[in-house]
Amino acid sequence: MPTVVLMDSSLSMTRPVSVEGSEEFQRKNLAVHGLTMLFEHMATNYRMEFTSLIAFSSLWELMVPFTRDYNTLQEALNNLEDYDKTCLEAALQGVSNVVQQEWGTACPCQVVLVTDGALGIGRGSLRHSLQTVKQRVEDKKFPLPFPFPSKFYVMCIANAEELQATDGMDNLEQLVNLNDGEGQIYTMEGPLCLKSVQSMFGKLIDQAYSPFHAVLRCGNLTSDVQVFPRPEPVIIDEEVDPLPKTVQTDLEIVGFIEIGDISSPPVLSRHLVLPIAVNKEGDEMGTGTSDETEEETSTNQMAGKSPNFCVLLHGSLKVEGMVALVQLGPDWFGMLYSQADSKKKSNLMMSLFEFGSEPLPWLGRISQLGPASDAAENPYGEDDSKSPFPIQPKHKRSYAQNVTVWIKASGLQTDVQKILRNARKLPEKTQTFYKELNRLRKAALAFGFWELLKNMAELLERECTLLPDSAHPDAAFQLSHAAQQLKLASSGDLKYAGFEHNITPMLTDFSGGGGGTERI
Amino acid sequence: MRVFSVSHKTAFVVDHCPYMAESSRQLIECDMLTKSRSQGVIPLAPVSKSLWTCAIECSMEYCRILYDIYPTKKLVNYIVSDSEVHILNSWKQQDQSTHELMAALAAVGPPNPRQDPECCSVLHGLVAAVESLCKITEYQHESRTALMDTADRVANRGRIICLTNAKSDTHVRMLEDCVLETIQEQNKLAAGSDRLMPIQQCELVLVHIYPQGDDTLVSDRQKKELSSVLSSEVHSVRAGRYLACKLNVLVQQHFDLASTTITNIPMKEEQHANTSANYDVELLHHRDAHMEFIKSGDLHMAGSTSRDSGLKETVTLKWCTPRTNSVELHYCTGAYRISPVDVNSRPSSCLTNFLLNGRSVLLEQPRKSGSKVISHMLSSHGGEIFLHVLNSTRSTLEDPPSISEGCGGRVTDYRITDFGEFMRENRLTPFPDSMVDAAGRAPVERAKSQLERHTRYWPMIISQTTIFNMQAVVPLANLIVKDTLTDEDVLTCQKTVYNLVDMERKSDPLPISTVGSRGKGPKRDEQYRIMWNELETLVKTHVGTSERHQRVLECISACRSKPPEEEERKKRGRKREDKEDKTEKNGKDTEEKGWTTDSERLKGVMEREKDEQSECEIIKDSPDSPEPLNKKPRLATEEQQPPEKSKGPVSLLTLWTNRITQANSRKHQEFAGRLSSVNNKAELYQHLKEENGMDVHENGKTTR
């Protein structure tokens, strides 16, 4: 989940904060202090996160495009200049554009707005924007809700009382509501000082940037892992089942499936599964990326040398071309697999399936998947040539069966021509002729299209008269038999017009040896 | 879409009154004579469908698309109305198929034009539809049962699609009022019943069908709220293809569908087999498959075009030459069932058959310029075709640290192949719903417990294990993890153990890893001790499973039991090894460098084993046997070694021998005895003189 930090650089941010007996701070200094804390946290515990920095006043500017280089972000933050008045709407539009350009509209993002809560006056102020939000034309819509899934966090360098005194708080709440309620407003508690800004950003970190640690289990083999980005709770059907579902911290492997069988399944999200070493104090030692202090590196090397289940699992999944089915919670599953990026690096990844007992139709209900060794006969065959997947649905779809649709005249004409073509090749094509004839008959009966049956009967009778002299005598018999049967069906007489009834070929015997009178 | 939205229940009400037998006046030429045959033959008159036939085939098409895309949870109740009501199916999932409906329709037959129009009305059907909407579906029931005290969260909504020929706008009003009244009545009734649910929301879609060429007597009307429960809309449509088009639009609206046209499909021409023309095929699917286009606002950029009187839009995606990619795991954010618009047209069936045969097609967004963006994939799974949405934007997980940089990444001797084998053994397979085992566990729970059993003792790296590197242990290792053992299985395990005993007696080498340990590694008997310990560890973890598992452990304990004296002797052996270890460190570097390839390494191992074998024999010699005079010849080779005392010219043989001896001496450790020897003679078994020599009897003779 990439993060956009939207930093208020308007003049009001330079308002001094009165702190007793110490040097004077501006609100901006407090904001920078808080963000520094956030960046430091991310650099150590959340370092795969892409973050960008946008500064805004009446205009907005992308100070740092999405990066994992927190030094660059910090530097840009330290060098922010002060500008004029606050104009949030344009800035939010800017956020929307920047995110969509980089990540499209499917990728969830977190937007962290840092402001003093003085949101401008007159045109371009948030108040003005919100008042006119319903009067927008199509191409000048208010940027919220963002077109991508998002969390909108507002960090106010002000306390709640101060904001409630103006309509600042109301406006911000309205803003969060506009984003479908996805987000939260944080205010400072107590006096505006370094300590309270720390505690405010601390809350944000706990809420949005706490790393997700879990235990990956395969029977008795286990590994401590960090799952990145952390899996977010999902809500399935807010009407029937309004409680959000969360991924549990015990990821239990259920069994294994071939990649070909799982067959590019749709997933809610993808996550890296990074093994972590847990030391005695219970802190994790990092996930093995570079740029660490020397001390960390040495402990990391130690961790690198002790066997880890993740590495074993990854290696075997990669070699065998398989995925591991993993249970994420009650009725929630995902898969673990090896993912290689272009640079020959590969990684253990986890994808989350949609919540539910049957996320993939071609696997069936997951609870009904059991060990292949329990089956009476090896479902994969003795030489691995077979597979029990995909599961066939009970009914075939329309395109997999020979359905009759006559909505377009051509559909009907094709079916009639097919019968006539086969009629001319009787008796060789007797089977196909009757098959096609019965198909037409069934549809005509269902559609109440008796006129067609009569018409078809006439066509067959005429075919009969047009038969060349060289034709097999059986052809004439079959044609007039079929025509007669169609006519009977078109009368609606239940004896002949039954839907499941089929016209069967007339039993004739021209073999000469059948025991009847001999014909020439 | 919420499960119990208006789309959960659709009641079709089709008018079966005499006036529906009227012709639609859309003529279809069936008699398409080929030129050669047309001479002298008068073509038959074209046929025309009745209003009834038009209504039926269009509603069937609606159901076909619906069932293709939503095989479950979107239900249709089909009602035909004339002087009475014919309810053709129920809300049951098993009744939901076009085949069932067609059979029922055939039984109803076309409307009888001679029936008394006075007693016929579509009203009967509408009343029945409302009654039907109050009936609980199996899904609603299931949900209500599952939710227990919050069962009221399960909503009851539905839609009535009425295909009729109305007289006038007033007639339409009358129909609407009737539905509204019936809902109010039925809701009262339903409130007091367990099997019925009051209707919370109902959408009435009235479709007035009139023959081509006539003027319509009913005007179109947008959706309007008639009450808090009922909304109604009126569509006035000419029979024939206009009606078909209207219902196609409706099914898309009602079920959140969207259309994609696959363009540039190469297809062989029937006439000219070696040429191919490009065709287009239009597919319907859930509109979420277009989410990326809709959200980013470039639905039009993506090649969307309006067609057929601007009623609907379709997104055009280009066929990419298919490549086999069944073993490729695409990052796919959604998969949606499809239904072709023209199901039995040749291009459609060519495409669907191609896919049903197991091939996948990647689809590309047509762009005026720039790079090609593959955004979708068509693929079939078990006879169902899905449109997969592929992620085409930048990944937030790019450039991750490689697994080799993380924890455990530096370890190189993981049992990758063995774990692969383990994964194959633990592959999953579907079981029928009734399959629960004696303990009442679902198959997935059995799978988990199998994994637990199989991993009770599972060393992750090769150098941590001996038994899993031994072919001889395989039968036992495979059996012991099983939940139940047969007597035959126990026998196989016992045989495996006897076989190991035999190996030990013969002093067969064991694949003990020397990785991590300096030098040659442990001695032969120590190796066997390690092996037996490991085997015991493995079996012990399963001993609680059954009495038969217990027997396997007993067998091992019995077979490996040794008198304590031998243990003591082993300790001594170990001490000696420790010493060896220290002295051998010097030789190690050369060893490692020299044995780079496997074959070389193997050779090395074999050489070493030869050494060890001779060593073993020495150890096994008993002290009460006569002085080992036969050792003399062995030492003889060493006796001729002293090069330092060479006088005069050195012969080529001596030079060569010295060289070889020197090289060899670096590879093996000097015998302790020789090191402390006087004149190349050392007294063997000095320590035994202080000890009781009885144990040697057993070691030296009986076991041999």
Boltz contact constraints between the chains, C-beta under 6 A:
constraints:
  - contact:
      token1: [A, 2]
      token2: [B, 396]
      max_distance: 6.0
  - contact:
      token1: [A, 50]
      token2: [B, 396]
      max_distance: 6.0
  - contact:
      token1: [A, 103]
      token2: [B, 393]
      max_distance: 6.0
  - contact:
      token1: [A, 103]
      token2: [B, 394]
      max_distance: 6.0
  - contact:
      token1: [A, 104]
      token2: [B, 393]
      max_distance: 6.0
  - contact:
      token1: [A, 105]
      token2: [B, 292]
      max_distance: 6.0
  - contact:
      token1: [A, 105]
      token2: [B, 295]
      max_distance: 6.0
  - contact:
      token1: [A, 105]
      token2: [B, 296]
      max_distance: 6.0
  - contact:
      token1: [A, 106]
      token2: [B, 333]
      max_distance: 6.0
  - contact:
      token1: [A, 147]
      token2: [B, 295]
      max_distance: 6.0
  - contact:
      token1: [A, 218]
      token2: [B, 451]
      max_distance: 6.0
  - contact:
      token1: [A, 219]
      token2: [B, 451]
      max_distance: 6.0
  - contact:
      token1: [A, 219]
      token2: [B, 452]
      max_distance: 6.0
  - contact:
      token1: [A, 219]
      token2: [B, 455]
      max_distance: 6.0
  - contact:
      token1: [A, 220]
      token2: [B, 455]
      max_distance: 6.0
  - contact:
      token1: [A, 220]
      token2: [B, 456]
      max_distance: 6.0
  - contact:
      token1: [A, 221]
      token2: [B, 455]
      max_distance: 6.0
  - contact:
      token1: [A, 237]
      token2: [B, 2]
      max_distance: 6.0
  - contact:
      token1: [A, 237]
      token2: [B, 3]
      max_distance: 6.0
  - contact:
      token1: [A, 239]
      token2: [B, 2]
      max_distance: 6.0
  - contact:
      token1: [A, 240]
      token2: [B, 153]
      max_distance: 6.0
  - contact:
      token1: [A, 254]
      token2: [B, 444]
      max_distance: 6.0
  - contact:
      token1: [A, 254]
      token2: [B, 447]
      max_distance: 6.0
  - contact:
      token1: [A, 254]
      token2: [B, 448]
      max_distance: 6.0
  - contact:
      token1: [A, 255]
      token2: [B, 426]
      max_distance: 6.0
  - contact:
      token1: [A, 255]
      token2: [B, 428]
      max_distance: 6.0
  - contact:
      token1: [A, 255]
      token2: [B, 447]
      max_distance: 6.0
  - contact:
      token1: [A, 256]
      token2: [B, 423]
      max_distance: 6.0
  - contact:
      token1: [A, 256]
      token2: [B, 426]
      max_distance: 6.0
  - contact:
      token1: [A, 256]
      token2: [B, 427]
      max_distance: 6.0
  - contact:
      token1: [A, 257]
      token2: [B, 428]
      max_distance: 6.0
  - contact:
      token1: [A, 259]
      token2: [B, 327]
      max_distance: 6.0
  - contact:
      token1: [A, 259]
      token2: [B, 329]
      max_distance: 6.0
  - contact:
      token1: [A, 260]
      token2: [B, 326]
      max_distance: 6.0
  - contact:
      token1: [A, 260]
      token2: [B, 327]
      max_distance: 6.0
  - contact:
      token1: [A, 263]
      token2: [B, 381]
      max_distance: 6.0
  - contact:
      token1: [A, 264]
      token2: [B, 330]
      max_distance: 6.0
  - contact:
      token1: [A, 264]
      token2: [B, 332]
      max_distance: 6.0
  - contact:
      token1: [A, 264]
      token2: [B, 388]
      max_distance: 6.0
  - contact:
      token1: [A, 266]
      token2: [B, 332]
      max_distance: 6.0
  - contact:
      token1: [A, 266]
      token2: [B, 334]
      max_distance: 6.0
  - contact:
      token1: [A, 266]
      token2: [B, 335]
      max_distance: 6.0
  - contact:
      token1: [A, 272]
      token2: [B, 397]
      max_distance: 6.0
  - contact:
      token1: [A, 272]
      token2: [B, 400]
      max_distance: 6.0
  - contact:
      token1: [A, 274]
      token2: [B, 406]
      max_distance: 6.0
  - contact:
      token1: [A, 275]
      token2: [B, 406]
      max_distance: 6.0
  - contact:
      token1: [A, 275]
      token2: [B, 407]
      max_distance: 6.0
  - contact:
      token1: [A, 277]
      token2: [B, 407]
      max_distance: 6.0
  - contact:
      token1: [A, 288]
      token2: [B, 401]
      max_distance: 6.0
  - contact:
      token1: [A, 288]
      token2: [B, 405]
      max_distance: 6.0
  - contact:
      token1: [A, 288]
      token2: [B, 406]
      max_distance: 6.0
  - contact:
      token1: [A, 289]
      token2: [B, 401]
      max_distance: 6.0
  - contact:
      token1: [A, 303]
      token2: [B, 407]
      max_distance: 6.0
  - contact:
      token1: [A, 304]
      token2: [B, 409]
      max_distance: 6.0
  - contact:
      token1: [A, 304]
      token2: [B, 410]
      max_distance: 6.0
  - contact:
      token1: [A, 305]
      token2: [B, 410]
      max_distance: 6.0
  - contact:
      token1: [A, 307]
      token2: [B, 408]
      max_distance: 6.0
  - contact:
      token1: [A, 307]
      token2: [B, 411]
      max_distance: 6.0
  - contact:
      token1: [A, 307]
      token2: [B, 460]
      max_distance: 6.0
  - contact:
      token1: [A, 307]
      token2: [B, 461]
      max_distance: 6.0
  - contact:
      token1: [A, 308]
      token2: [B, 407]
      max_distance: 6.0
  - contact:
      token1: [A, 308]
      token2: [B, 408]
      max_distance: 6.0
  - contact:
      token1: [A, 311]
      token2: [B, 403]
      max_distance: 6.0
  - contact:
      token1: [A, 311]
      token2: [B, 408]
      max_distance: 6.0
  - contact:
      token1: [A, 312]
      token2: [B, 414]
      max_distance: 6.0
  - contact:
      token1: [A, 312]
      token2: [B, 419]
      max_distance: 6.0
  - contact:
      token1: [A, 312]
      token2: [B, 460]
      max_distance: 6.0
  - contact:
      token1: [A, 314]
      token2: [B, 403]
      max_distance: 6.0
  - contact:
      token1: [A, 315]
      token2: [B, 414]
      max_distance: 6.0
  - contact:
      token1: [A, 315]
      token2: [B, 416]
      max_distance: 6.0
  - contact:
      token1: [A, 316]
      token2: [B, 416]
      max_distance: 6.0
  - contact:
      token1: [A, 316]
      token2: [B, 419]
      max_distance: 6.0
  - contact:
      token1: [A, 316]
      token2: [B, 420]
      max_distance: 6.0
  - contact:
      token1: [A, 316]
      token2: [B, 423]
      max_distance: 6.0
  - contact:
      token1: [A, 319]
      token2: [B, 416]
      max_distance: 6.0
  - contact:
      token1: [A, 319]
      token2: [B, 420]
      max_distance: 6.0
  - contact:
      token1: [A, 320]
      token2: [B, 420]
      max_distance: 6.0
  - contact:
      token1: [A, 320]
      token2: [B, 423]
      max_distance: 6.0
  - contact:
      token1: [A, 321]
      token2: [B, 327]
      max_distance: 6.0
  - contact:
      token1: [A, 322]
      token2: [B, 423]
      max_distance: 6.0
  - contact:
      token1: [A, 337]
      token2: [B, 329]
      max_distance: 6.0
  - contact:
      token1: [A, 345]
      token2: [B, 402]
      max_distance: 6.0
  - contact:
      token1: [A, 347]
      token2: [B, 400]
      max_distance: 6.0
  - contact:
      token1: [A, 347]
      token2: [B, 403]
      max_distance: 6.0
  - contact:
      token1: [A, 362]
      token2: [B, 381]
      max_distance: 6.0
  - contact:
      token1: [A, 362]
      token2: [B, 382]
      max_distance: 6.0
  - contact:
      token1: [A, 364]
      token2: [B, 430]
      max_distance: 6.0
  - contact:
      token1: [A, 367]
      token2: [B, 442]
      max_distance: 6.0
  - contact:
      token1: [A, 367]
      token2: [B, 444]
      max_distance: 6.0
  - contact:
      token1: [A, 368]
      token2: [B, 430]
      max_distance: 6.0
  - contact:
      token1: [A, 368]
      token2: [B, 431]
      max_distance: 6.0
  - contact:
      token1: [A, 368]
      token2: [B, 443]
      max_distance: 6.0
  - contact:
      token1: [A, 369]
      token2: [B, 428]
      max_distance: 6.0
  - contact:
      token1: [A, 369]
      token2: [B, 430]
      max_distance: 6.0
  - contact:
      token1: [A, 369]
      token2: [B, 443]
      max_distance: 6.0
  - contact:
      token1: [A, 369]
      token2: [B, 444]
      max_distance: 6.0
  - contact:
      token1: [A, 370]
      token2: [B, 431]
      max_distance: 6.0
  - contact:
      token1: [A, 370]
      token2: [B, 443]
      max_distance: 6.0
  - contact:
      token1: [A, 370]
      token2: [B, 446]
      max_distance: 6.0
  - contact:
      token1: [A, 370]
      token2: [B, 447]
      max_distance: 6.0
  - contact:
      token1: [A, 371]
      token2: [B, 446]
      max_distance: 6.0
  - contact:
      token1: [A, 371]
      token2: [B, 447]
      max_distance: 6.0
  - contact:
      token1: [A, 371]
      token2: [B, 450]
      max_distance: 6.0
  - contact:
      token1: [A, 372]
      token2: [B, 427]
      max_distance: 6.0
  - contact:
      token1: [A, 372]
      token2: [B, 429]
      max_distance: 6.0
  - contact:
      token1: [A, 375]
      token2: [B, 429]
      max_distance: 6.0
  - contact:
      token1: [A, 379]
      token2: [B, 429]
      max_distance: 6.0
  - contact:
      token1: [A, 388]
      token2: [B, 429]
      max_distance: 6.0
  - contact:
      token1: [A, 388]
      token2: [B, 430]
      max_distance: 6.0
  - contact:
      token1: [A, 390]
      token2: [B, 381]
      max_distance: 6.0
  - contact:
      token1: [A, 390]
      token2: [B, 382]
      max_distance: 6.0
  - contact:
      token1: [A, 391]
      token2: [B, 382]
      max_distance: 6.0
  - contact:
      token1: [A, 391]
      token2: [B, 430]
      max_distance: 6.0
  - contact:
      token1: [A, 392]
      token2: [B, 382]
      max_distance: 6.0
  - contact:
      token1: [A, 392]
      token2: [B, 383]
      max_distance: 6.0
  - contact:
      token1: [A, 393]
      token2: [B, 384]
      max_distance: 6.0
  - contact:
      token1: [A, 395]
      token2: [B, 97]
      max_distance: 6.0
  - contact:
      token1: [A, 397]
      token2: [B, 68]
      max_distance: 6.0
  - contact:
      token1: [A, 397]
      token2: [B, 384]
      max_distance: 6.0
  - contact:
      token1: [A, 398]
      token2: [B, 64]
      max_distance: 6.0
  - contact:
      token1: [A, 398]
      token2: [B, 68]
      max_distance: 6.0
  - contact:
      token1: [A, 398]
      token2: [B, 343]
      max_distance: 6.0
  - contact:
      token1: [A, 399]
      token2: [B, 340]
      max_distance: 6.0
  - contact:
      token1: [A, 399]
      token2: [B, 343]
      max_distance: 6.0
  - contact:
      token1: [A, 399]
      token2: [B, 352]
      max_distance: 6.0
  - contact:
      token1: [A, 400]
      token2: [B, 383]
      max_distance: 6.0
  - contact:
      token1: [A, 403]
      token2: [B, 343]
      max_distance: 6.0
  - contact:
      token1: [A, 405]
      token2: [B, 343]
      max_distance: 6.0
  - contact:
      token1: [A, 405]
      token2: [B, 344]
      max_distance: 6.0
  - contact:
      token1: [A, 407]
      token2: [B, 244]
      max_distance: 6.0
  - contact:
      token1: [A, 409]
      token2: [B, 28]
      max_distance: 6.0
  - contact:
      token1: [A, 412]
      token2: [B, 28]
      max_distance: 6.0
  - contact:
      token1: [A, 413]
      token2: [B, 32]
      max_distance: 6.0
  - contact:
      token1: [A, 416]
      token2: [B, 30]
      max_distance: 6.0
  - contact:
      token1: [A, 445]
      token2: [B, 106]
      max_distance: 6.0
  - contact:
      token1: [A, 446]
      token2: [B, 102]
      max_distance: 6.0
  - contact:
      token1: [A, 446]
      token2: [B, 105]
      max_distance: 6.0
  - contact:
      token1: [A, 446]
      token2: [B, 106]
      max_distance: 6.0
  - contact:
      token1: [A, 447]
      token2: [B, 53]
      max_distance: 6.0
  - contact:
      token1: [A, 447]
      token2: [B, 56]
      max_distance: 6.0
  - contact:
      token1: [A, 447]
      token2: [B, 57]
      max_distance: 6.0
  - contact:
      token1: [A, 448]
      token2: [B, 52]
      max_distance: 6.0
  - contact:
      token1: [A, 448]
      token2: [B, 53]
      max_distance: 6.0
  - contact:
      token1: [A, 448]
      token2: [B, 109]
      max_distance: 6.0
  - contact:
      token1: [A, 448]
      token2: [B, 110]
      max_distance: 6.0
  - contact:
      token1: [A, 449]
      token2: [B, 53]
      max_distance: 6.0
  - contact:
      token1: [A, 451]
      token2: [B, 47]
      max_distance: 6.0
  - contact:
      token1: [A, 452]
      token2: [B, 47]
      max_distance: 6.0
  - contact:
      token1: [A, 455]
      token2: [B, 30]
      max_distance: 6.0
  - contact:
      token1: [A, 455]
      token2: [B, 47]
      max_distance: 6.0
  - contact:
      token1: [A, 458]
      token2: [B, 44]
      max_distance: 6.0
  - contact:
      token1: [A, 492]
      token2: [B, 109]
      max_distance: 6.0
  - contact:
      token1: [A, 499]
      token2: [B, 103]
      max_distance: 6.0
  - contact:
      token1: [A, 499]
      token2: [B, 106]
      max_distance: 6.0
